[in-house]
Amino acid sequence: MQRPPHSYRDDPSVPVFPDELPIVVFDGVCGLCSRLVRFTLWFDGPRERHRFIAAQSPLGEALFRHYGLRYDVYETVLLITGGRCLMKSEAVLALLGTLGPPWSWLAQIGTLVPSPLRNATYDVVATNRYRIWGRTDVCRRPPPGAEARFLG
């Protein structure tokens, strides 16, 4: 569901949170999603340009609900940037685009693929992510030194 920028600020069911940096909302029990977060932390390094929210947290669930998404089965990563919510392949490519070369180059190449094909590929990966990359019973703890970058 497409909503105006920063619409979550007007939704009383969404707790107030700092949104001046891009925020990745991810499935905290998914092995692939946790790897994406660690990958982002590694390549973002000391610049600290991103924050993270586990979808299973109260804030993560409220954001999924706000955008009309299922909050019992997380079918997409969300990237909230500039108050806009990006989903699926658009979110992943935008996130890669912030990490500098070679990842930003890969993101630019990825945008050449038509969105329906990108999202169909995303859906296949999302459907099989637990089987391929595993699943944990609880959200993993943030890496040492990165705790302040995790919200919710």
Buried (B, 14 or more C-beta within 10 A) or exposed (E): EEBEEEBBEEBEEBBEBEBEEBBBBBBBBBBBBBEBBBBBBEBBEEEEEBBBBBBBBEBBBBBBBBBEBEBEEBBBBBBBBEEBBBBBBBBBBBBBBBBEEEBBEEBEEBBEEEEEEBBEEBBEBBEEBBEEBEBEEEBBEBEEEBEEBBBB
